[in-house]
């Protein structure tokens, strides 16, 4: 199996979320390991203002970066699994 290393960046929408942000991060890590991804590093960058506001009430978000090692199908499968998750506003996955 050919593995690649990825940097996955997430913007979390925690406005209507009553639990700690760490529970969302743990859920992300669980999803990544369930699709044969190995988590190399997790960086919680905190709340930051969005440069491009798409919703009037959503002007800032919690930024999280996770470095992942795994098969080439990880970006597509990860985006599909998280597509309906309301706490994840945006996903960017880069090959590093």
ChimeraX commands (.cxc) that place a marker at each C-alpha (Angstrom):
marker #1 position 0.00,0.00,0.00 radius 0.5
marker #1 position 1.38,3.39,-1.00 radius 0.5
marker #1 position 1.02,5.99,1.75 radius 0.5
marker #1 position 1.10,9.76,1.59 radius 0.5
marker #1 position 1.28,12.51,4.18 radius 0.5
marker #1 position -1.49,15.10,4.36 radius 0.5
marker #1 position -2.20,18.30,6.26 radius 0.5
marker #1 position -5.93,18.56,6.95 radius 0.5
marker #1 position -7.18,21.99,8.03 radius 0.5
marker #1 position -10.63,22.35,9.56 radius 0.5
marker #1 position -12.69,25.39,10.50 radius 0.5
marker #1 position -15.11,24.38,13.23 radius 0.5
marker #1 position -18.48,26.03,13.84 radius 0.5
marker #1 position -18.91,25.92,17.61 radius 0.5
marker #1 position -21.59,28.62,17.96 radius 0.5
marker #1 position -24.42,26.20,18.79 radius 0.5
marker #1 position -22.19,23.54,20.33 radius 0.5
marker #1 position -22.37,23.25,24.12 radius 0.5
marker #1 position -19.56,20.77,24.74 radius 0.5
marker #1 position -15.80,21.48,24.77 radius 0.5
marker #1 position -14.11,21.81,21.38 radius 0.5
marker #1 position -11.85,18.89,22.30 radius 0.5
marker #1 position -14.81,16.52,21.79 radius 0.5
marker #1 position -15.03,17.58,18.13 radius 0.5
marker #1 position -11.27,17.10,17.73 radius 0.5
marker #1 position -11.50,13.62,19.29 radius 0.5
marker #1 position -14.36,12.78,16.92 radius 0.5
marker #1 position -12.21,13.91,13.96 radius 0.5
marker #1 position -9.34,11.73,15.16 radius 0.5
marker #1 position -11.70,8.74,15.46 radius 0.5
marker #1 position -12.96,9.24,11.90 radius 0.5
marker #1 position -9.40,9.53,10.57 radius 0.5
marker #1 position -8.25,6.32,12.26 radius 0.5
marker #1 position -11.38,4.50,11.05 radius 0.5
marker #1 position -10.31,5.13,7.43 radius 0.5
marker #1 position -6.77,3.78,8.01 radius 0.5
marker #1 position -5.21,7.19,8.68 radius 0.5
marker #1 position -2.36,7.58,11.13 radius 0.5
marker #1 position -2.43,10.85,13.09 radius 0.5
marker #1 position 1.01,12.46,13.20 radius 0.5
marker #1 position 0.23,15.81,14.82 radius 0.5
marker #1 position -2.78,17.83,16.02 radius 0.5
marker #1 position -2.61,21.61,16.26 radius 0.5
marker #1 position -5.52,23.57,17.77 radius 0.5
marker #1 position -4.93,27.12,16.56 radius 0.5
marker #1 position -7.85,28.66,18.45 radius 0.5
marker #1 position -10.57,31.05,17.31 radius 0.5
marker #1 position -9.82,33.34,14.37 radius 0.5
marker #1 position -11.83,35.75,12.27 radius 0.5
marker #1 position -12.76,34.52,8.79 radius 0.5
marker #1 position -11.35,36.49,5.89 radius 0.5
marker #1 position -14.37,35.65,3.72 radius 0.5
marker #1 position -17.69,35.60,5.55 radius 0.5
marker #1 position -20.34,33.44,3.91 radius 0.5
marker #1 position -22.94,33.63,6.69 radius 0.5
marker #1 position -23.71,36.84,8.56 radius 0.5
marker #1 position -23.72,35.09,11.96 radius 0.5
marker #1 position -20.57,33.06,11.28 radius 0.5
marker #1 position -17.71,35.57,11.27 radius 0.5
marker #1 position -15.12,33.50,13.17 radius 0.5
marker #1 position -14.28,29.84,13.67 radius 0.5
marker #1 position -12.01,27.46,15.53 radius 0.5
marker #1 position -9.04,26.44,13.37 radius 0.5
marker #1 position -7.58,22.94,13.75 radius 0.5
marker #1 position -4.82,21.27,11.71 radius 0.5
marker #1 position -4.20,17.53,11.73 radius 0.5
marker #1 position -1.24,15.91,9.98 radius 0.5
marker #1 position -2.22,12.51,8.61 radius 0.5
marker #1 position -0.34,9.61,7.02 radius 0.5
marker #1 position -2.33,7.09,5.02 radius 0.5
marker #1 position -3.56,5.82,1.67 radius 0.5
marker #1 position -4.26,8.09,-1.29 radius 0.5
marker #1 position -8.01,7.77,-0.80 radius 0.5
marker #1 position -7.98,9.63,2.54 radius 0.5
marker #1 position -8.87,13.13,1.25 radius 0.5
marker #1 position -11.94,11.98,-0.67 radius 0.5
marker #1 position -13.18,9.56,2.00 radius 0.5
marker #1 position -12.62,12.02,4.86 radius 0.5
marker #1 position -14.53,14.81,3.11 radius 0.5
marker #1 position -17.39,12.43,2.34 radius 0.5
marker #1 position -17.62,11.19,5.95 radius 0.5
marker #1 position -17.66,14.75,7.35 radius 0.5
marker #1 position -19.89,16.30,4.69 radius 0.5
marker #1 position -23.04,16.36,6.84 radius 0.5
marker #1 position -21.36,17.27,10.13 radius 0.5
marker #1 position -22.76,20.68,11.15 radius 0.5
marker #1 position -19.83,21.46,13.49 radius 0.5
marker #1 position -17.34,21.41,10.60 radius 0.5
marker #1 position -17.69,24.46,8.39 radius 0.5
marker #1 position -14.73,24.03,6.02 radius 0.5
marker #1 position -12.15,21.37,5.17 radius 0.5
marker #1 position -8.90,21.76,3.25 radius 0.5
marker #1 position -6.62,18.76,2.72 radius 0.5
marker #1 position -3.15,19.24,1.23 radius 0.5
marker #1 position -0.47,16.73,0.32 radius 0.5
marker #1 position 2.80,17.52,2.08 radius 0.5
marker link #1:1,2 radius 0.2
marker link #1:2,3 radius 0.2
marker link #1:3,4 radius 0.2
marker link #1:4,5 radius 0.2
marker link #1:5,6 radius 0.2
marker link #1:6,7 radius 0.2
marker link #1:7,8 radius 0.2
marker link #1:8,9 radius 0.2
marker link #1:9,10 radius 0.2
marker link #1:10,11 radius 0.2
marker link #1:11,12 radius 0.2
marker link #1:12,13 radius 0.2
marker link #1:13,14 radius 0.2
marker link #1:14,15 radius 0.2
marker link #1:15,16 radius 0.2
marker link #1:16,17 radius 0.2
marker link #1:17,18 radius 0.2
marker link #1:18,19 radius 0.2
marker link #1:19,20 radius 0.2
marker link #1:20,21 radius 0.2
marker link #1:21,22 radius 0.2
marker link #1:22,23 radius 0.2
marker link #1:23,24 radius 0.2
marker link #1:24,25 radius 0.2
marker link #1:25,26 radius 0.2
marker link #1:26,27 radius 0.2
marker link #1:27,28 radius 0.2
marker link #1:28,29 radius 0.2
marker link #1:29,30 radius 0.2
marker link #1:30,31 radius 0.2
marker link #1:31,32 radius 0.2
marker link #1:32,33 radius 0.2
marker link #1:33,34 radius 0.2
marker link #1:34,35 radius 0.2
marker link #1:35,36 radius 0.2
marker link #1:36,37 radius 0.2
marker link #1:37,38 radius 0.2
marker link #1:38,39 radius 0.2
marker link #1:39,40 radius 0.2
marker link #1:40,41 radius 0.2
marker link #1:41,42 radius 0.2
marker link #1:42,43 radius 0.2
marker link #1:43,44 radius 0.2
marker link #1:44,45 radius 0.2
marker link #1:45,46 radius 0.2
marker link #1:46,47 radius 0.2
marker link #1:47,48 radius 0.2
marker link #1:48,49 radius 0.2
marker link #1:49,50 radius 0.2
marker link #1:50,51 radius 0.2
marker link #1:51,52 radius 0.2
marker link #1:52,53 radius 0.2
marker link #1:53,54 radius 0.2
marker link #1:54,55 radius 0.2
marker link #1:55,56 radius 0.2
marker link #1:56,57 radius 0.2
marker link #1:57,58 radius 0.2
marker link #1:58,59 radius 0.2
marker link #1:59,60 radius 0.2
marker link #1:60,61 radius 0.2
marker link #1:61,62 radius 0.2
marker link #1:62,63 radius 0.2
marker link #1:63,64 radius 0.2
marker link #1:64,65 radius 0.2
marker link #1:65,66 radius 0.2
marker link #1:66,67 radius 0.2
marker link #1:67,68 radius 0.2
marker link #1:68,69 radius 0.2
marker link #1:69,70 radius 0.2
marker link #1:70,71 radius 0.2
marker link #1:71,72 radius 0.2
marker link #1:72,73 radius 0.2
marker link #1:73,74 radius 0.2
marker link #1:74,75 radius 0.2
marker link #1:75,76 radius 0.2
marker link #1:76,77 radius 0.2
marker link #1:77,78 radius 0.2
marker link #1:78,79 radius 0.2
marker link #1:79,80 radius 0.2
marker link #1:80,81 radius 0.2
marker link #1:81,82 radius 0.2
marker link #1:82,83 radius 0.2
marker link #1:83,84 radius 0.2
marker link #1:84,85 radius 0.2
marker link #1:85,86 radius 0.2
marker link #1:86,87 radius 0.2
marker link #1:87,88 radius 0.2
marker link #1:88,89 radius 0.2
marker link #1:89,90 radius 0.2
marker link #1:90,91 radius 0.2
marker link #1:91,92 radius 0.2
marker link #1:92,93 radius 0.2
marker link #1:93,94 radius 0.2
marker link #1:94,95 radius 0.2
marker link #1:95,96 radius 0.2
view
